[in-house]
Amino acid sequence: MFTNKNEDCLVCKYIRWYFMIGVPILVFTWLQPELNFFRGLNLSNIAAVGITIALIGVVIWKYYNEREDR
């Protein structure tokens, strides 16, 4: 029978992340909205800077957590 557990399986987490991130991206790609505030901006550079900042943040967070465990 079905038991109610609070822990989700790994596949359930992947599906949830897909719905939260992937579906809105697919909808925007499909609709192709005309967004005037993106004109003149280099979105690939903005994405690269965002990814770089996220990477640096993760490295700093990981360093802080590993140092704290000692």
Steps between C-alpha positions, in 0.01 A plus 500: 500500500591864474676647800527873553863597548634851522811416299472528122679269264773633273285470189224703667749777573620502137141519377425785738808695385404439139155646559638801688778586252454312175132559433514882527802503268315282250191723521702818438683333212174383347316831541798713385377815674616838378679636805625850424712535812740229370586695186860618502609260775740215439316222680784248460735730693239554770449124532877442514542756778209345693647151470844625605358677805301187593814284465702733722215502754484120508879471545496752786201327665665158465829633643316652795309177574808278468704728724222511758492117526863477612 
